[in-house]
């Protein structure tokens, strides 16, 4: 290895080493809690005002704390660059509105996070952007829906929220023509890297597994330098810039991401097997289970199956609500990826804005429950969920 060739680290080592270019020797990242910076002269101010990602002018353009987080994510994703936003939806809206114009066409999937689906269904038409929804699990459906000369973007979410349907990344990345975008929130970089399959952009609600401690609200998009530079220009005008405090918390979360992801994946497998055998559970969706219809695909493109489990219970909506209200260790909250195990009832929360037909298309039933497995002892979690199922069965006539 020559002095000109930087060392190539494993993902686990990169999670510790990445994002340290402006730390001044400090082990913990410094928080640049400033909205603006003093320029030494007008020439320097002009240079930074006309440079992409300058971190010494105004924090909407760039901030050293945010830049450190962006650098770390880009390295983990195998990307040339990244841009952080104030939230996952801030990142999604910037990608769609920053790259698509009136008259353009987008192909996306029916199985989506409720907020993303509502953005495609209600916001895009207002801007004259046409959207076609396809079955995420059918690789041929994506290409079949493309309108030559019109389709600007193919937007996938894999694993999909909440039923964990998968998109074949190799087939998706091979789509020619439109810009391909993957929301990989449910599978952080150490689990899967869509860019390795030829996908153009990968985004995350880094609020979730990447930050990992429920104390940061932040989104991030990674890809080649040209696309990120274009998005930077839109982002400066959009204004949904990431806070230096949230970026620092998210960078801290990256340091423990490999350990958290491994532990959560292992615990989720044990809990998923318990649920699969429970008489009050009608179905369990977890990519690590052999019963998952895309288990083989998950084994090929995901290093870890992750900590998300979605299951359906007998008794419909009332039974499902009683279950999530009866757990003690598992807490009723709509986020995911943190150290605490969280449960939610998607039809009442994350996907509450969808119509009945849209819920059905996404595979969400009245008794669907999503569980984000945390870092507690797996046997304690099994006992907690088991007791909740028993309490619900006593309270609701099934």
Buried (B, 14 or more C-beta within 10 A) or exposed (E): EEEEEEEEEEBEEBBBEBBBEBEEEEEEBBBBEEEEBEBEEEEBBEBBEEEBBBBBBBBBBBBBBBBBBBBBBBBBBBBBBBBBBBBBBBBBBBBBBBBBEEEBBBBBBBBBBBBBBBBBBEBBEEEEBBBBBBBBBEBEBBBEBBBEEEBBBBBBBBBBBBBBBBBBBBBBBBBEEBBBBBBBBBBBBBBBBBBBBBBBBBBBBBBBBBBBBBBBBBBBBBBEEEBBBBBBEBBBEBEBBBBBBBBBBBBBBBBBBBEBBBBBBBBBBBBBBBBBEBEBBEBBBBBBBEEBEBBEBBBEBBBBBBBBBBBBBBBBBBBBBBBBBBBEBBBBBBBBBBBBBBBBBBBBBBBEEBEEEBBEBBBBBBBBBBBBBBBBEBEBBBBBBBBBBEBBBEBBEE
